[in-house]
Amino acid sequence: MEWVVPDWYQRTPKEEVEGRISLFQALLRENGIESALIGDTVNEKVDLFYLSGTMQQAHLNVPAEGSPLLLHSQALTAAVA
């Protein structure tokens, strides 16, 4: 099955998501936190979207240094910006 994105649908720009991750990582470092795991519960869904640009059933691991890791259980094409 191919994921079809309507023309009217606007994705969060990659640069925007990268900037948000960088700011979040700076906060993690300032507070001595090695990593944060953002889930897909009702309370965390907005955070997941803000930091990854996706509303899929997923978890996002954001290390204080390095690349974040999106763990998802649905269509990969929907997660790729």
N, C-alpha and C positions, 0 to 999 in steps of 0.2 A: 504494500500500500504506500502510495506516495503522499507526502504531506503537501497540501496545496494552501498557499497563503494568499488571501484575497488582496487585490491591489490597494484597497483602502486601509489595510492593516499596517500600522506603523510599528516597527520593532524599536526597542531601545538601542540607540547607536552603541557600537562596540567601544568607542572611545569613552562614552559616558559610563558604561559599566566598569571599564578599566580604571577610570578615575575614582569611582566609588570604592572599588576594591582597595586601591592604593591608600585612600584616606582611612578606611577601616583597618588596614594593616598597620598604619602609623599609630592608630589608637591602641591596637593590640600590643605593639612594641612598647609604647609609653606606659602601659599598665602591666608589663611583664607577663603577658599572656602569650603562650606559644601558638595556639590555634583556636579557632572557633568553629563549631559545627552548627549550621543553620538548617533546621528541619522544615517539614512541610505541614506542621500542625496549623490550626486556625490562627494562633497567635504569631507564628513565625512566617506565614505565607507572604505577607507584605515584605518582610525582611529578605526572604528568598528572592522575590521578584526584584526588589531594589538592588540587590547585589549580583544577581545573575541574569535578569531580564527574562526569566521564565517562570511560569506558574504551574509547571508540571509537578507530578508527584516525584519529588527529588529531595536530596540533601546537598548542602554545599559546605565543603570543608575549606576554610580560609586560614592558611598559615600566616604567621607574622612575617615570614620571609618566604618568597617563592610563589609559585603559581597555585591558584585555588583549584579544587577538584569538585566537579559536579557529578554526583552519583544519582542516576535516574533510573526509572523502571519503565519508561515509555519511549516513544519515538525519538531517536537521536536527531533526526532532521528538525524536529521542533525545538530542540535545545540549542542548535547551532545558530549563531547570529549571522 
